[in-house]
Amino acid sequence: MKSLRFGGVKVSRRGLAGVRLDYEGTSICIDVVQPERCDYALYTHDHPRHAPAEDWSRVVVSPFRGNRIAPGESIELSNGVLVEAVHAYNLGIQETVKHPRGFGAGYVLEFRSGPRIYHMGDTDLIEEILSVKNKPLDIMLVPVGGDGVMTPEEASEAVKTLRPSIAIPVHWEDISKARIFKRLTQPYTQVVLLEVDRV
């Protein structure tokens, strides 16, 4: 399956952890390296497989450039979508991990008359994800590849904790990681595996 439609939003994968959300004629891309056809570009952090090196011509929301928002802050896009930044980082000795605390963010998007979507960013299973539990969650984009992000097992625990209606695994190159995640998570939440849409 290349895309999912839910509550007026079309979700498609674009790259390793990238997604495109189409809503009422507006496109919002998260971690899409080449966002030429996106109205808004959001980036969780500035690693090359998540953010472009040069082209920052779009309306950008990130913790490091453009409309900078840090975890706990929010911004409303012109189409009425509220974007809140949440913590995303690796556990362990902060000087040695790939994604130290304060380096990046995840995003919760609340669509005016549509769903609430959480893109976790590059993170481990951290306590701060509980801040997202304050309202029902419709779609959760969950990193499952291990090595700088959660393993399939940890990602499944995150989903069990937050209980979204739908979970979509991202940040995987080996399909077996997504399948393990689906097997562990499907009893609790609907899991949708999306192919990367190269268009």
Buried (B, 14 or more C-beta within 10 A) or exposed (E): EEBBEBBEBEBBBBBBBBBBBBBEEBBBBBBBBEBEEBBBBBBBBBBEEBBBEEEBEBBBBBBBEBBBBEBEBBBEBEBBBBBBBBBBBBEEEEEEBBBBBEBBBBBBBBBEEBBBBBBBBBBBBBEBBEEBEEEEBBBBBBBBBBEBBBBBBBBBBBBBEBEBBBBBBBBBEEEEBBBBBBEBBEEBBEBBBBEEBEE
